[in-house]
Amino acid sequence: MLVVVSDTHSTDGHRLSNRTLEAVREADLVVHAGDFMRESVLDAFIDESESFLAVFGNNDDAAIRDRIPKARNFTYGGVEFALTHTRRGGGTALTLFGRERGADAVIFGHSHRPTFDATGAIPLLNPGSHAQPRGNQRAHAELEELPGGGVRGRLVTVDGEEFETFRIGPSGRR
């Protein structure tokens, strides 16, 4: 299972709890879309994860920016993901970012709003924030590999309530 989190905004720990903490501990891969804030928070995620990838966000300190990139690609379930915290210009800019990186889908953070948007040329996934929802649900995303390629995903509250499901295939097919 791939677990996606973002926007922790902490100075003293990962702030994981309930289903989100369980999912991170169970995951084959954990991906964080930025805004840890302090290096100790990044380290706390690494300590909880079997395998961990991340990008830095606009609120991350210099120590974090020295350790992880602003953007990166990774493959899971045969799907090429482009990962970033944010891009000025919203969905259009995120789609262009994904195309420039040869991605099937884009994962991003920043808005704290858990969202899956498959209306454009490239699916866009924001897991929301598990720690600082800013008026949205506290959430994360869980993705599982499908036989034959692609992923089945869901947006899940910290308490374990599934509130949206989706599929992404190689080349962004839904």
N, C-alpha and C positions, 0 to 999 in steps of 0.2 A: 504494500500500500504506500502511496505517496500522500503526504500531508503537507498542505500549504497554509502558512500563517503570514501575518504582516502586522505592521504598526503596533509594536509592543509598547513603545514610548515609556520606558522604565529606566530608572537609575540604579535599581537594586536587585534585579532578578528577572526571570523569564515570564513571570505572571501567568503561567499555565495552570489550569485547574480543570477538574472534572473530565468530561469527554475529550477536551482538547489535549490535556496532559496524557491521558491514556492513549489517544491516537498517535501522539508524537513518540511515545515509548514503544508502540507497536509497529511503527512505520519502517519500511525498508529505506525510505528516503524522506527527509524533511527539507522543505524549501521555505525560505523566509524572504518576503518581498520588501524588506527594508524598514527603517525607523526603529532600531533597537534603542538608541540614544547613547548608551555607554558600553565600553568594551566588555565589562563584566557581564552584561546581559547577553551579548553574543556568546561568550564563553559558557554561560548557563545553558543556552540552547545546544551548543556542541556537546556538553556533558550529558544531556538528556537524549541525544539522537544517535542512532546507529550510523547513519550517513547523513550529512548536512551540506546544503548549498545555500548561498545567500547573496544578495546585493545590498549596497548601502542606500539609505534614504536621505532625504533633505535635512533631517534632524540628527543624523549620526555624527559622532565626534571624529576627530582626525585619526584616532587609533583604529577605529573601525574602517575608515576609508583607506587606511594603509594595508588592511588585511583582506578586504573583499572588494570585488569590482562594482562598478555602477550598473553594468548589464552583463548578462551571460546567457548562453544557451545550454540546454541539456536535453537528453532524450529519455522518455519513459513510455513504455508500452508501444514503442514504435512511433511515438508522436514527438516531433521536435518542438520544444518549448523555448520561447525567448522570455527572459525574466528581467524586469526592471521595476523600479519603485514608481516612477511617474514620467510622463512626457507632456510638455505643454501642447495644448491642442486637442486633448481628450482622445476619443475613440479613433478619430482619423489619424492622429499622430501615433497612437499605439499600433494601429494597423500598418502604417508605413514602417514603423520600427520592426514589427514582425516580418514584414516582407523583406526589408533590408538584411535581416539576419537569417533568412531562409526558413522561417519557423512555420509550423502548422497551427500554432496557437500562442497567445501572449498571456503571461501572468504578470500582474502589476498590483501595487498597493496604493497608498496615499489617501484615498477618499474615505477609508474606514467603512465603506459600504459594500457588503458582500453581494457580488453580482456575477452572473454568467450571461454574456451577450454574444449570441450567435447570429446576429442580424447582418453583420458585415462580412467582408471577404475572409477575415481571420477571426476565429473565436477569441474572446477576451474574458479572462477570469480574474476577479478580485476576491480574495478570501475574506475580506473585511478585517476587523481587528478583534482578537480574542481578549484584549486587555483594556482598550479604550475605544468603545464603539461610537462615541460622539453622536448619540441619538439613533444609531442603528443597532441591530442585534449583535451581541458578542458572538463571533463565528470563526470558522476555519473551513477549509475544503479538504475532502478526502477523495482520492482517485485510485481506482483499481485497474490493473491491466486486463484487457479482454483477450480471449483466445483468438488468434489470428491477427492481432494488432488493434491498437486504439485503447481508449480508456473510458470507463464509466465513472462519473464523478457525482459528488453531492456536496452541497453547502449544508453545514451542520452547526447548530448553536453549541455553545460551551456546555450546555446541559444535555447534549446528545440528540436534540430534535432536528431531524432532517427537514429542510424547508425548500430545497430545490435540487433537482437531479438533471444530469446532462450527459452527453457522450461526445467524445472527440476522436476522430479517426486520423490516421496518417493523412497528410495534405489537408488537414482541417475538416475533413468530411464529418458531418454530424449524423 
